[in-house]
Amino acid sequence: MAGKLTEKLLPAALQVYFNQTRSHFFGLLSILFLLVIYESGSATIYADQQIQIRNSAEVMIERMLWFAGIRNNMLLWVVYLLILAWAFWLAKKQNLLSFKFVYIPYSIFESTLYALLLGLIAGKLTERTSFLMWQSQEELTTMGAKATLALGAGIYEELLFRFILISLFSLIFEKLAGGKRTVYDILAVAISAILFSGFHYLGGREAFTFESFIFRFYAGVILGMLFVLRGIGVTSYTHAIYNLLLIFR
């Protein structure tokens, strides 16, 4: 769907950029930069502390791997590299390995534009929901810790709710019913957005309100459609940059 759309609307050079940067391999490769910053930042901030504040999506992914028998933190990097190797094979099969490394800063700039656009769309609702979520942690964390958490959300929430769930739901729907993938992508985006919104209330971290649920649902839909159209890399950076903008504004 996304490939045909770019062919109709974009010049040749931009077609190449958009097609190459929406591949799983490019996205997972570009996310490595965020992962290194997140992990090194967490290690530095919590070096002398017994309790670490981690993103809940990260914890959920670690628990899923724990039940699968992967219980060493170093093995998490091995799993990621194995998935990256699979993505490399897939990109090679789809002739999507012709990207230039300059595409990474280009995609970060593109993600920044999307993050700003997301903030404009959210408007006043953002100020009453997500921004207060970060503010509520002010007594527990430093600004550096909150920034690290913002990056963690951009990485792990997108890996869980977009990369894993949307891909999984869309594949299941396609295998069960057949037909056009576009319909199943839309349905998968909607379901993942509902789960993404509800996920933020697990464990009583935040009191449920209809306003915040709807805001996060729409944010999940926007990020989900961005994942379908632009891939996991741009989506993760958009989410992370958006969170950083909320913290530092």
Long-range contacts (C-beta under 8 A, 24 or more apart in sequence): 1-181, 1-182, 1-185, 1-228, 1-229, 2-228, 2-229, 2-230, 5-229, 16-98, 17-103, 17-106, 18-230, 19-96, 20-96, 20-98, 20-99, 20-103, 21-99, 21-103, 21-106, 21-107, 21-230, 21-231, 21-233, 21-234, 22-229, 22-230, 22-231, 22-234, 23-87, 23-90, 23-91, 23-94, 23-96, 23-99, 23-231, 24-87, 24-90, 24-91, 24-163, 24-231, 24-232, 25-84, 25-87, 25-88, 25-90, 25-91, 25-96, 25-97, 26-91, 26-96, 26-99, 26-103, 26-107, 26-231, 26-233, 27-87, 27-163, 27-231, 27-232, 27-233, 27-234, 27-235, 27-236, 28-80, 28-83, 28-84, 28-87, 28-232, 28-233, 29-84, 29-104, 29-233, 30-104, 30-107, 30-108, 30-233, 30-236, 30-237, 31-155, 31-159, 31-232, 31-233, 31-236, 32-84, 33-104, 34-151, 34-154, 34-155, 34-236, 34-237, 34-240, 35-80, 35-155, 37-151, 38-148, 38-151, 38-152, 38-155, 41-144, 41-147, 41-148, 41-151, 42-148, 42-152, 45-142, 45-144, 45-145, 45-148, 46-145, 53-137, 53-140, 53-141, 53-145, 53-149, 54-152, 55-149, 55-152, 55-153, 55-155, 55-156, 55-157, 56-199, 56-202, 56-203, 56-205, 57-152, 57-153, 57-156, 57-157, 57-159, 57-160, 57-161, 57-199, 58-152, 58-155, 58-156, 60-160, 61-156, 61-159, 61-160, 107-233, 107-234, 107-237, 108-237, 108-241, 110-230, 110-234, 111-234, 111-237, 111-238, 111-241, 112-237, 112-241, 114-226, 114-234, 114-238, 115-237, 115-238, 115-239, 115-241, 115-242, 115-245, 116-245, 118-219, 118-222, 118-238, 118-242, 119-242, 119-245, 119-246, 121-222, 122-215, 122-219, 125-211, 125-215, 126-215, 126-246, 128-211, 128-212, 129-209, 129-211, 129-212, 129-215, 129-216, 130-215, 130-216, 130-219, 130-243, 130-246, 131-246, 133-200, 133-206, 134-243, 134-246, 134-247, 136-206, 143-247, 143-248, 146-247, 147-244, 147-247, 147-248, 149-243, 150-240, 150-243, 150-244, 150-246, 150-247, 151-240, 151-243, 151-244, 153-239, 153-240, 153-243, 154-236, 154-237, 154-238, 154-239, 154-240, 154-241, 154-242, 154-243, 155-236, 155-240, 157-196, 157-199, 157-239, 158-223, 158-227, 158-232, 158-235, 158-236, 158-239, 159-232, 159-236, 161-192, 161-195, 161-196, 161-199, 161-220, 161-223, 161-224, 162-192, 162-223, 162-224, 162-227, 162-232, 162-235, 163-227, 163-232, 165-191, 165-192, 165-195, 166-192, 166-224, 166-227, 166-228, 185-228, 188-224, 189-220, 189-221, 189-224, 189-225, 189-227, 189-228, 190-221, 190-224, 192-220, 192-224, 193-217, 193-218, 193-219, 193-220, 193-221, 193-224, 194-220, 196-220, 196-223
